């Protein structure tokens, strides 16, 4: 019985690989930008699975770019250092002292954890931030928020150089100001800006929800830009989902072929989206 069960498992695996062939061919040479949210990083086991998926993507000819967040880790470090946070309209004010912690956590602990996980699975990941090679030049978003920036210029030269060397960029969401300042940037915004600059085939926004939901709480598997605007006007898309859908719309306007908002905590979420007919989360295309 055990042998029969094992045989069925291997047959199912072979069938899955065979069915994935058209998708493997479809994405050969494609650029896929993945935003890995702080809440979606999860446990070491979840990070290992994500890293293995990324290495597999590179192995079959995809050029993945990882942009990560780290909000929960920043909060924990600020609390540990007893640095109080001030908020304006629900957004954290980033002063010089806070910026030091943000850069330390994002470019240090969080970035290197992802790089190490990918390399441990046989990949060749390189950690950098938007400050490296002038990848992201920013303008100040709002003087009231302090050192919070919005990307104004994106130079993808360093990313293309890494692609040519079969390396996987892992990017911390920081950027340089025109006067040499360091700016903290929303991770989704960074991912969308880089995806547009690279004219990526896909932007995957990994978060802690299963996708965009309708008024009945059901995940909408396919959406157009016009449908998103309607749902937002009607209050169906609200709260934390608004900035994600805004990022999706901006990326599509910038030339990204499609954006997917999906649950990064689900095992093999990226592979399910890219290489199966079922997909995962909410796929957003232009009208």
HELIX and SHEET records of a PDB file:
HELIX    1   1 UNK A    2  UNK A   26  1                                  25    
HELIX    2   2 UNK A   38  UNK A   41  1                                   4    
HELIX    3   3 UNK A   44  UNK A   59  1                                  16    
HELIX    4   4 UNK A   71  UNK A   80  1                                  10    
HELIX    5   5 UNK A   96  UNK A  103  1                                   8    
HELIX    6   6 UNK A  104  UNK A  110  3                                   7    
HELIX    7   7 UNK A  111  UNK A  120  1                                  10    
HELIX    8   8 UNK A  132  UNK A  134  5                                   3    
HELIX    9   9 UNK A  143  UNK A  145  5                                   3    
HELIX   10  10 UNK A  157  UNK A  164  1                                   8    
HELIX   11  11 UNK A  187  UNK A  197  1                                  11    
HELIX   12  12 UNK A  225  UNK A  233  1                                   9    
HELIX   13  13 UNK A  240  UNK A  253  1                                  14    
HELIX   14  14 UNK A  269  UNK A  275  1                                   7    
SHEET    1   A 8 UNK A 125  UNK A 129  0                                        
SHEET    2   A 8 UNK A 168  UNK A 172  1                                        
SHEET    3   A 8 UNK A  63  UNK A  68  1                                        
SHEET    4   A 8 UNK A  31  UNK A  36  1                                        
SHEET    5   A 8 UNK A 202  UNK A 207  1                                        
SHEET    6   A 8 UNK A 258  UNK A 263  1                                        
SHEET    7   A 8 UNK A 282  UNK A 285 -1                                        
SHEET    8   A 8 UNK A 222  UNK A 224  1                                        
SHEET    1   B 2 UNK A  87  UNK A  88  0                                        
SHEET    2   B 2 UNK A  91  UNK A  92 -1                                        
SHEET    1   C 4 UNK A 149  UNK A 154  0                                        
SHEET    2   C 4 UNK A 136  UNK A 140 -1                                        
SHEET    3   C 4 UNK A 174  UNK A 177  1                                        
SHEET    4   C 4 UNK A 182  UNK A 184 -1                                        
END                                                                             
